[in-house]
């Protein structure tokens, strides 16, 4: 965490200009983070005017995310910006950074690296279930998605997370935070 813990967390949640980026937002844990940031009764809640950038590999087929968004009020819908992000694509990571530069005044207050894969990415178990099925390409794809990609996204967004102490005092801006999440099985 870049900051001083609890006091930064409180300031971030009270800041109407805060920007939260959630990867893997199409379903599961990522979608739950989007929901928690939006809901006023959550311990992870954010200011009712803050922005949530919900990133997913294939926005057109992110059914659970769109079902959730479509049930929201217009004000809540306006807070969520859906962006394409295949975490293994350097081009998509750069496009996300460009979007942030051009649409959030170059600001990110919280990055939730939640996207991940288990098995072949198609909801079937991979070689982790049977040692005789181990192969190098499977391990490399798992490491790329689950370990390397969150670091590449973090590296691309850190420039938007830095604020001088003077800026933080003038804007009531808290220090930024990076949260790297993984399911136990990942």
Helices and strands as residue ranges (DSSP letters): H 6-14, E 19-22, H 28-38, E 51-56, G 59-61, H 63-70, H 74-79, E 80-84, H 90-103, E 110-113, G 127-129, G 131-133, H 136-143, I 144-148, H 149-161, H 165-171, E 177-180
